[in-house]
Amino acid sequence: MTPVLYSLCQQVFPELRQVPCPAHPQDFHQFISWANSLHCNIQYVELKEYYDNDTDRCYQLQQAHVDIEQLNNRIEAEVEQLFAEYADLPPEQHNEIDFAEHIYAILFDHIYAVAEQHGLALLLISNENPYWMLVPDQAEQIQQLIAAFNHTFSGLELYHYV
């Protein structure tokens, strides 16, 4: 099913038709390098640096002429509001709050909203820190891509963020 994944990616990101598939197609990092070889198609988010979420490098957002600075400002404002809401809690209660989950929800909700406005779907790759990508919002193609990805890379999961 590995060739299916690469073929589907070439449909989603047509410029990849001119890039040879990696020598080890089941190596996730080679897949990411291949997918991003011409444009930044798959972005990475480091939780502790959520503001460095690669929205500014996302080719699909650039092509849609999204005001990325405004998008990041909205994300930042909502994250700051989250921290302000919990600032007065005792430290022991901070341990009970999953800030990562809240931050990811804020980040991906904002990206999802912008993507939806431009006929794009948000897909996430679960990993220690997630990767994300925007693809045309075509349900059948998305399901095929998810199935091929999940079959190719064990231990990782691609899913549709809705």
Solvent accessible surface area in square Angstrom, and as a share of the most:
residue,aa,sasa,rsa
1,M,103,0.46
2,T,16,0.09
3,P,101,0.64
4,V,69,0.40
5,L,0,0.00
6,Y,6,0.02
7,S,51,0.33
8,L,10,0.05
9,C,1,0.00
10,Q,37,0.17
11,Q,89,0.40
12,V,11,0.06
13,F,5,0.02
14,P,71,0.45
15,E,34,0.15
16,L,0,0.00
17,R,153,0.56
18,Q,136,0.61
19,V,24,0.14
20,P,112,0.71
21,C,66,0.40
22,P,24,0.15
23,A,91,0.70
24,H,116,0.52
25,P,46,0.29
26,Q,115,0.51
27,D,57,0.29
28,F,19,0.08
29,H,125,0.56
30,Q,58,0.26
31,F,1,0.00
32,I,23,0.12
33,S,74,0.48
34,W,10,0.03
35,A,0,0.00
36,N,39,0.20
37,S,58,0.38
38,L,82,0.41
39,H,58,0.26
40,C,13,0.08
41,N,0,0.00
42,I,4,0.02
43,Q,0,0.00
44,Y,79,0.30
45,V,0,0.00
46,E,59,0.26
47,L,48,0.24
48,K,172,0.73
49,E,81,0.36
50,Y,22,0.08
51,Y,128,0.49
52,D,82,0.42
53,N,3,0.01
54,D,21,0.11
55,T,0,0.00
56,D,88,0.45
57,R,128,0.47
58,C,0,0.00
59,Y,55,0.21
60,Q,22,0.10
61,L,1,0.00
62,Q,80,0.36
63,Q,107,0.48
64,A,25,0.19
65,H,166,0.74
66,V,21,0.12
67,D,84,0.43
68,I,25,0.13
69,E,128,0.57
70,Q,95,0.42
71,L,1,0.00
72,N,42,0.21
73,N,88,0.45
74,R,94,0.34
75,I,3,0.01
76,E,54,0.24
77,A,60,0.47
78,E,68,0.30
79,V,0,0.00
80,E,95,0.43
81,Q,106,0.47
82,L,15,0.08
83,F,87,0.36
84,A,70,0.54
85,E,109,0.49
86,Y,49,0.19
87,A,68,0.52
88,D,139,0.72
89,L,60,0.30
90,P,57,0.36
91,P,105,0.66
92,E,111,0.50
93,Q,73,0.32
94,H,60,0.27
95,N,134,0.69
96,E,138,0.62
97,I,33,0.17
98,D,76,0.40
99,F,43,0.18
100,A,27,0.21
101,E,114,0.51
102,H,73,0.32
103,I,9,0.05
104,Y,41,0.16
105,A,42,0.32
106,I,16,0.08
107,L,0,0.00
108,F,4,0.02
109,D,73,0.38
110,H,35,0.15
111,I,0,0.00
112,Y,56,0.21
113,A,45,0.35
114,V,7,0.04
115,A,0,0.00
116,E,101,0.45
117,Q,139,0.62
118,H,82,0.36
119,G,45,0.44
120,L,26,0.13
121,A,2,0.02
122,L,0,0.00
123,L,0,0.00
124,L,4,0.02
125,I,0,0.00
126,S,44,0.28
127,N,64,0.33
128,E,163,0.73
129,N,20,0.10
130,P,13,0.08
131,Y,22,0.08
132,W,0,0.00
133,M,2,0.01
134,L,0,0.00
135,V,1,0.01
136,P,44,0.27
137,D,80,0.41
138,Q,100,0.45
139,A,75,0.58
140,E,130,0.58
141,Q,28,0.13
142,I,1,0.01
143,Q,103,0.46
144,Q,82,0.37
145,L,2,0.01
146,I,23,0.12
147,A,54,0.42
148,A,1,0.00
149,F,1,0.00
150,N,53,0.27
151,H,122,0.54
152,T,8,0.05
153,F,7,0.03
154,S,108,0.70
155,G,85,0.82
156,L,32,0.16
157,E,88,0.39
158,L,1,0.00
159,Y,84,0.32
160,H,51,0.23
161,Y,39,0.15
162,V,133,0.76
